[in-house]
Amino acid sequence: MNYDLYQRAIIRNMQQIEYATIVEPYFVETLEKIIGESVVIETIRGNLQGILADVKPDHVVVKSYDGDTEFYLRIQQIVHVMPI
């Protein structure tokens, strides 16, 4: 078997992969205003309470009150957020 021809065949059949994510700019902008505050976040799997540490276009970071644990939540999984 000619390995060079095999490699060319594989490369020829490769397609470019594109990634997409849903961005909710108003929700992200609102969350950015409460960074550092205590929040209760309801997700599709339950509630999480802690301090909102960071906000990115696709996820948020919530720290536990003792500061030992960080939780990374996808924004698509959030039902609602309540500052406390």
Protein Blocks (a to p, Z undefined) as FASTA:
>chain_A
ZZklmmmmmmmmpccddddddddfklmmmmmmmgoiacddddfkbccddddfbdcfkbcc
dddfkopaccdddfklpmbdcdZZ
